[in-house]
Each structure stands twice: as C-alpha cells, then as structure tokens.
Amino acid sequence: MVQIALVDDHSIVREGFKRLLELNDSYTVTLEASSFSQAESVIAQSTFDVAIIDISLPDKNGLELIPLIKHFSPKAKVIVVSMYDNDPYVSEAINLGADAYLSKQYASDEILEAISNTLSGGSYLGSDIIKNIRFNLNSTAATKMQLLTKRERDVFNLLAIGYSVTSVSKELNIAAKTVHAHKSNIYDKLQITESYELLKMAIKSHSIKFEELLKE
C-alpha cells in the first residue's frame, strides 16, 4: 500500500485529493497537515511514500518542506502542487529535490500519473508547467538544465560524454529501464531529439568542460 501525505491549508483541497487518490486501492492518505509547522512535526515522526505539498502555507513557504522530507524520508517522493506554475517557483522546487511539479488548475487530471512516474524512479512536470517554461522563460541552456532532477543530471552527464544506456546503468547501479525513462524525460525537458545535442547542451550549460573530453 502506497502511503501518502497531504500538505495544504485548504481542507476542501485535501479532501478532494484524498477522494481521488483513494479510488485507487493501492493508495491511502495516512497523513494530513494544514500548515508548515504542523507538517514539520508530522514529517519528523512518520513514514510515507509520497508527499503532496502546496507552496502557499499560512506560516511559511511550503518549498522549505522539501529538504526536510528528503532528510527524514530519503526514499519518499515529493510532488509540488501549486497555483504558481512558472519560475522561479518551479526551478527552486526542482533544485530543492522535488520529484514532480503540477499546476493546481490541472492537478486532478495529472496527479495519478505524477505519482506513478515518480514511484517508478522518474520525474514529472505538468503539461501546463512545461508549456509555461517553454514560452515564458529565457530558454538558455543553463535555465533548461534547472528542470532536470539530480538523478537526471547524473544520467545526462554520462550520456553527454558518450556512455550507452547499458554503461550508464552499470555506472549508476540502476536498471537500464530506469535509464531509458530518465533519458526520455531529459530529451523532453531540454527539447532535444538527437544524442549529439546532449554534448552541445552540456558544454553550453557548463555541466562538463570541453577539456574533460580530451582526457583518456
């Protein structure tokens, strides 16, 4: 059974998510919090598999819960659901370790897919989030790289210097199937279609230095 924590200051929102999630017999909402301080206490004393958090909490920025969750429950997946569907919120959430980010407007349509993707080792950005990022952000290589999770960046760096999926799998000690999932997410987030573009993006974003390619 997948245990889920909900953090949102609106009880009607929490109740809506709870009903939707528990339509799936494999999901159960075991924890609820309506403020940062309440969530902080719950996080430190409980175990769960997925945390769904809002940013706008009455006492503090909800994004500050992400490192706490990752500290107390390292394997837990964090899904941010917010009305703020653009930067700097999205980039900050990802940099802090969020596994998924959804716009509240479309969350009911995408939350189940987001949970499934993250529990499978991938990440998820809502369709509206991707659209806003593509059309409203300065689309420099460095900005796009901020969309990648830490694990996706690990995979990206190896693919960029020529590692095969099998080699990445062995190097990072993860399944080839998981590498393929990360690779697909990387291509989508960076808006690239060819493997050679990975290297160009890596050099432009300073993820790797050109000199590193000359090492034997």
C-alpha positions in Angstrom: 0.0 0.0 0.0 1.4 3.4 -1.0 1.1 5.8 1.9 0.6 9.5 1.0 1.0 12.7 3.0 -1.1 15.8 2.0 0.0 19.3 3.0 -2.4 22.1 2.0 -4.1 24.7 4.1 -7.4 24.3 2.4 -9.4 21.3 3.9 -11.6 21.1 0.8 -8.5 20.7 -1.4 -7.1 17.9 0.8 -10.5 16.2 0.9 -10.7 16.4 -2.9 -7.2 14.8 -3.4 -7.9 12.2 -0.7 -11.1 11.0 -2.5 -9.4 11.0 -5.9 -6.3 9.1 -4.7 -8.2 6.5 -2.7 -10.2 5.5 -5.7 -7.0 3.5 -6.4 -7.0 0.6 -3.9 -3.2 0.8 -3.8 -3.1 4.4 -2.4 -4.1 5.6 1.1 -3.8 9.0 2.6 -2.3 8.5 6.0 -1.1 12.0 6.9 -2.6 15.5 6.6 -1.3 18.9 7.5 -2.6 22.4 7.0 0.5 24.5 7.9 4.3 24.3 7.7 4.7 23.8 11.5 2.1 21.0 11.5 3.7 19.3 8.5 7.2 19.7 10.0 6.1 17.8 13.1 4.4 15.1 11.1 7.3 14.6 8.7 9.8 14.1 11.5 7.7 11.4 13.2 6.1 9.5 10.4 6.9 7.4 7.4 5.2 7.7 4.0 6.0 7.1 0.3 4.7 10.3 -1.4 4.2 13.8 -0.1 2.0 16.2 -2.0 2.6 19.7 -0.9 1.4 23.2 -1.6 3.7 26.3 -1.6 1.3 28.8 -0.1 1.1 27.8 3.6 -0.1 30.3 6.2 3.1 30.3 8.2 5.9 29.6 5.8 6.9 28.7 2.2 5.9 25.1 1.6 9.0 24.6 -0.6 11.1 24.6 2.6 9.5 21.3 3.5 11.2 19.5 0.6 14.7 19.2 2.2 13.1 18.2 5.5 11.1 15.4 3.7 14.3 14.2 1.9 16.2 14.2 5.2 13.7 12.3 7.3 12.3 10.1 4.5 15.0 9.9 1.8 13.0 7.4 -0.4 9.8 9.5 -0.3 8.7 11.2 -3.5 7.7 14.9 -3.3 5.1 16.3 -5.6 4.5 20.1 -5.5 1.0 21.2 -6.5 0.7 25.0 -6.7 -1.1 27.9 -8.3 2.4 29.2 -9.1 3.1 27.4 -12.3 6.1 29.3 -13.5 9.6 30.2 -12.5 11.3 30.9 -10.1 9.0 28.5 -8.2 9.4 25.5 -10.5 13.2 25.8 -10.7 13.5 26.3 -6.9 11.3 23.3 -6.2 13.4 21.1 -8.6 16.7 22.3 -7.2 15.5 21.5 -3.6 14.7 17.9 -4.7 11.0 17.9 -5.8 10.2 14.9 -8.0 7.2 16.4 -9.7 5.5 19.8 -10.1 1.9 20.3 -11.1 -0.3 23.3 -11.6 -3.2 23.3 -9.2 -5.5 24.0 -12.1 -4.8 20.7 -13.8 -3.7 18.6 -10.8 -6.8 16.4 -10.6 -6.1 15.2 -14.2 -2.3 14.6 -13.7 -1.7 13.7 -10.1 -2.1 9.9 -10.6 0.3 9.9 -13.5 2.8 12.0 -11.5 2.6 9.6 -8.6 3.1 6.6 -10.9 6.1 8.2 -12.7 7.9 9.2 -9.5 7.4 5.9 -7.8 8.9 4.2 -10.9 12.0 6.3 -10.4 11.2 9.1 -12.9 10.0 12.7 -12.6 7.0 14.6 -13.8 6.2 18.1 -14.9 2.5 19.0 -15.5 1.6 19.9 -19.1 0.9 23.5 -18.2 4.2 23.8 -16.4 6.1 22.6 -19.4 4.2 25.0 -21.7 4.8 28.0 -19.4 8.5 27.1 -19.1 8.9 26.8 -22.9 7.1 30.1 -23.7 7.9 32.3 -20.7 11.4 31.5 -19.6 14.7 32.7 -21.0 15.5 29.4 -22.7 19.2 29.3 -22.2 21.0 26.0 -21.7 21.6 26.8 -18.0 17.9 27.6 -17.4 16.8 24.4 -19.1 19.2 22.3 -17.1 17.5 23.5 -13.9 14.5 21.5 -15.0 16.4 18.2 -14.5 16.3 16.4 -11.2 19.6 15.4 -9.6 19.4 11.9 -10.9 18.5 13.1 -14.4 21.6 15.3 -14.3 23.7 12.3 -13.4 22.4 10.4 -16.3 22.6 13.5 -18.6 26.3 14.0 -17.9 27.2 10.4 -18.7 25.1 10.3 -21.9 26.6 13.6 -23.0 30.1 12.2 -23.0 29.1 9.1 -24.9 28.0 6.5 -22.4 25.5 4.0 -23.7 22.3 3.2 -21.7 23.9 0.0 -20.6 27.0 1.7 -19.4 25.0 4.4 -17.5 23.1 1.6 -15.9 26.3 -0.1 -14.6 27.9 3.2 -13.6 25.0 4.4 -11.6 23.9 1.0 -10.5 20.3 1.4 -11.7 18.2 -0.6 -14.1 18.5 0.0 -17.9 14.7 0.5 -17.9 15.1 3.4 -15.4 17.9 4.9 -17.5 15.6 4.9 -20.6 12.9 6.6 -18.5 15.4 9.3 -17.4 16.7 9.7 -21.0 13.1 10.3 -22.3 12.5 12.9 -19.6 15.8 14.6 -20.3 15.1 14.8 -24.0 11.6 16.2 -23.4 12.7 18.8 -20.8 15.6 20.0 -22.8 13.7 19.9 -26.1 16.3 17.9 -27.9 15.9 15.0 -30.3 19.4 13.8 -31.1 22.1 12.4 -28.9 24.8 14.9 -30.2 22.7 17.7 -28.8 23.3 16.4 -25.3 27.0 17.2 -25.6 26.3 20.7 -27.0 23.9 21.4 -24.1 26.4 20.0 -21.6 29.2 22.4 -22.8 26.9 25.4 -23.1 25.5 24.9 -19.6 29.0 24.2 -18.1 27.8 20.8 -16.9 31.1 19.4 -18.3 34.2 21.2 -19.6 35.5 20.8 -23.1 38.9 19.8 -21.6 37.2 16.7 -19.9 36.5 15.3 -23.4 40.2 15.2 -24.1 41.1 13.0 -21.1 41.9 9.4 -21.8 
